[in-house]
Amino acid sequence: MNIIFASQNPNKIAEIRAKLPGHTIDGLDPNLFPDELLETGLTLDANALQKVRQVYEKTAENCFADDTGLEVESLDGEPGVYSARYAGEQKNSEDNMALLLNKLEGLSNRNARFRTVVALVWKGQEYIFEGICKGHIITQKSGSKGFGYDPIFIPEGYDRTFAEMTMEEKSQISHRGLAVEKLVQFLSELND
């Protein structure tokens, strides 16, 4: 089964391929999509749908896209839909983490959750899948694996950050992994 993942992020593509063995997952062709896909929605759902629609309109192929946000309880859900560009349009993870840690300074409630929305266009029909991973934000970075906010997020029930876990460990419990599991279940039921 061939399907396009509407991303050029090699970290995300590797995570997805690990969850979908036996399927051909192609990332976006930079020649076909030289610019970043538009993400102008005010919600994760809107952004995921916007991205997948752009790819489907151009390719007419089965495809899916995701949008992920880190939602911090004491900051009323910030950075949320703006997670990638929290500290500015340069989308710098180090700057984003520094800003978040600065805003949380002195706050005792550091509860947070990662939420991923996967939008799928399959044979012209649209579907949405969601994955949530609850946890908390620590006071300083720990670990060198992963990407984004992984070095400052410890998932519920663990004592290590996502950045201290292998990709296999993370994908078993992560927001993206959970959303993709729902996608995989849906696709496997289509083949039954």
matplotlib code that plots the C-alpha trace (Angstrom):
import matplotlib.pyplot as plt

x = [0.0, 1.5, 0.6, 2.1, 2.9, 2.6, 5.9, 9.5, 10.6, 13.0, 12.4, 8.6, 8.9, 11.2, 8.7, 5.8, 7.7, 8.5, 4.8, 3.7, 6.0, 5.0, 3.6, 5.5, 5.4, 6.7, 7.5, 6.8, 8.8, 10.7, 10.5, 6.7, 6.4, 9.4, 7.7, 6.3, 2.6, 0.3, -0.6, -2.9, -5.6, -6.4, -6.6, -4.5, -7.4, -7.7, -3.9, -3.8, -6.7, -5.3, -2.0, -3.5, -5.9, -3.0, -1.2, -4.3, -5.2, -1.8, -1.2, -4.7, -2.9, -4.0, -2.2, -2.1, -0.8, -0.4, -0.2, 1.0, 0.9, 2.2, -0.5, 0.6, -2.1, -0.9, -0.4, -4.0, -2.9, 0.1, 2.0, -0.7, -1.2, 1.8, 4.2, 6.7, 6.9, 6.3, 9.5, 9.2, 8.8, 12.4, 10.9, 13.9, 13.4, 16.0, 14.4, 10.9, 12.1, 13.8, 10.7, 8.5, 10.8, 11.0, 7.2, 6.9, 9.6, 8.2, 4.9, 4.3, 1.7, 3.9, 1.3, 1.3, 0.1, 1.2, -1.7, -1.4, -4.1, -3.7, -5.8, -6.2, -7.6, -8.4, -10.0, -11.2, -12.8, -11.4, -10.8, -9.4, -7.4, -6.1, -3.5, -2.7, 0.2, 0.0, 3.0, 4.9, 7.6, 10.8, 13.0, 15.9, 16.7, 17.7, 18.6, 19.8, 17.4, 14.1, 13.2, 11.1, 10.2, 11.3, 14.2, 11.8, 8.8, 8.4, 5.4, 3.1, 4.4, 8.0, 11.1, 12.8, 12.2, 11.2, 14.7, 16.1, 14.1, 14.8, 12.6, 11.0, 10.2, 8.8, 6.7, 4.9, 3.5, 3.8, 0.9, 2.0, 2.4, -1.1, -2.7, -0.9, -2.0, -5.6, -4.7, -3.0, -6.1, -8.3, -6.1, -5.9, -9.7, -9.9, -7.8, -9.9]
y = [0.0, 3.3, 6.5, 10.0, 11.5, 15.3, 16.1, 16.7, 16.4, 13.3, 12.8, 12.5, 10.4, 7.9, 7.8, 7.1, 4.4, 2.6, 2.4, 1.3, -1.6, -3.2, 0.0, 2.4, 5.8, 8.6, 12.0, 15.1, 15.4, 18.7, 19.2, 19.0, 20.9, 23.3, 25.5, 24.5, 23.6, 26.3, 26.0, 29.0, 27.2, 28.2, 24.5, 21.4, 19.8, 22.7, 22.7, 18.9, 19.1, 22.1, 20.3, 17.0, 18.8, 20.7, 17.4, 15.6, 18.5, 18.3, 14.5, 12.9, 10.2, 8.7, 10.9, 12.0, 14.9, 15.6, 18.6, 18.5, 20.9, 20.9, 22.2, 23.4, 23.5, 26.6, 28.6, 28.0, 25.5, 27.4, 27.0, 24.8, 25.3, 27.7, 25.1, 25.0, 28.8, 29.7, 31.9, 33.1, 32.2, 30.8, 27.6, 27.1, 24.3, 25.7, 29.1, 27.5, 25.5, 28.5, 30.7, 28.0, 27.3, 31.1, 31.4, 28.4, 29.8, 29.8, 28.0, 24.7, 23.4, 22.0, 19.6, 19.4, 17.2, 16.6, 16.3, 15.1, 15.2, 13.1, 13.9, 11.3, 11.6, 8.0, 7.6, 11.2, 10.9, 12.7, 11.1, 12.5, 10.5, 12.0, 10.9, 12.4, 11.9, 13.5, 14.4, 17.4, 19.9, 19.7, 22.7, 22.0, 20.0, 16.3, 13.9, 14.2, 12.1, 13.2, 16.7, 19.7, 19.8, 16.2, 17.2, 19.0, 16.6, 13.6, 11.4, 10.3, 7.1, 7.6, 9.2, 10.0, 12.7, 11.7, 12.8, 10.1, 7.3, 5.4, 6.0, 2.6, 3.4, 6.8, 5.6, 3.1, 5.9, 9.1, 11.3, 10.8, 7.0, 6.8, 8.8, 6.7, 3.5, 4.6, 5.4, 1.9, 0.2, 2.1, 1.1, -2.5, -2.7, -1.5, -4.6, -7.1]
z = [0.0, -1.1, 0.8, 0.9, 4.3, 3.8, 5.5, 4.6, 8.2, 8.3, 12.0, 11.6, 8.4, 10.3, 13.2, 10.8, 8.8, 12.1, 12.8, 9.3, 8.3, 5.1, 3.7, 1.4, 3.1, 0.9, 2.3, 0.2, -3.0, -2.7, -6.4, -6.3, -3.1, -3.0, -0.4, 3.0, 3.1, 4.4, 8.0, 8.7, 10.7, 14.3, 15.4, 15.0, 13.1, 10.7, 10.0, 9.4, 7.0, 5.2, 4.6, 3.4, 1.1, -0.6, -1.2, -2.5, -4.8, -6.4, -6.5, -6.3, -4.2, -0.9, 1.7, 5.3, 7.3, 10.9, 13.1, 16.7, 19.5, 23.1, 25.4, 28.8, 31.5, 33.4, 30.2, 29.0, 26.4, 25.0, 22.8, 21.2, 17.5, 17.5, 19.0, 16.1, 15.8, 19.5, 19.7, 16.1, 12.4, 12.4, 14.0, 16.3, 18.9, 21.2, 21.2, 21.7, 24.7, 26.2, 25.9, 27.4, 30.3, 30.9, 31.0, 33.4, 35.8, 39.3, 38.4, 40.2, 37.7, 34.9, 33.6, 29.8, 27.0, 23.4, 21.0, 17.4, 14.8, 11.7, 8.7, 6.0, 2.5, 1.3, -2.1, -1.8, 1.7, 4.7, 8.1, 11.4, 14.1, 17.4, 19.8, 23.2, 25.5, 29.0, 31.1, 32.5, 31.6, 33.5, 34.5, 32.2, 29.1, 29.4, 26.6, 23.0, 21.0, 19.5, 18.3, 19.2, 22.9, 23.6, 25.9, 28.4, 28.3, 30.6, 29.7, 32.5, 34.2, 33.2, 34.7, 31.4, 28.8, 25.2, 24.3, 26.5, 24.9, 21.7, 18.8, 19.4, 23.0, 22.2, 19.3, 21.6, 23.9, 21.9, 20.8, 17.1, 17.7, 19.2, 16.4, 13.8, 15.5, 14.9, 11.3, 10.9, 12.4, 9.9, 7.0, 8.1, 8.3, 4.7, 3.7, 5.6]

ax = plt.figure().add_subplot(projection="3d")
ax.plot(x, y, z, "-o")
ax.set_aspect("equal")
plt.show()
